[in-house]
Amino acid sequence: MTDVIEAILQRSSEPRLSAPAPSADELARLFECAFRAPDHALLRPWRYLIIEGEGLHALGELYARTGDSEEARDKLRKMPLRAPMVIVGITSPKPHPKVPQIEQSMSTAVGMGYLLLALNEAGYGGMWRTGALAYDSQVKSGLGLAEHESIAGFLYVGSVSSEKPAVPRPIMSELVSSWPAKP
């Protein structure tokens, strides 16, 4: 197998992350990978925010504004502290007659996937999270998103602090078929 195929087969989502996170120099190289995502018409319909240090506490406070009880707000405040770095992937679509917004969103998602692969290959772990916070107008506004932008996800990033059990892999015959069907 090639190194790329092996990296893809070994990739996993890692929920238990600790310091260190990638350095600025490492991030520059990792983002080069994200920027290689398929991008119809070279629109670059994405941007990223890197949140670490005190920014994680500020993100927790932003999350907490969405809670409907003190217990929920406390839980939301702690969420960004699950990792030493959170990278927010943002779809920033550009008007184009041949490239619909959905293609631009998919380009952002592929870039996020490439970033996860690159993080794993560089010796770090990551966990892509979305959920209600990714769609919340207060969160989007608090992060400085324009009206036309959306959050593709929050990548929680750091060093893997403990291994998790292996995830069962899908069986190809259950998910892949030929078309038209062969007799």
Summary of the structure (lengths in Angstrom):
residues: 183
radius of gyration: 18.0
end to end distance: 31.8
largest distance: 61.1
contacts: 502
relative contact order: 0.21
helix: 44%
strand: 17%
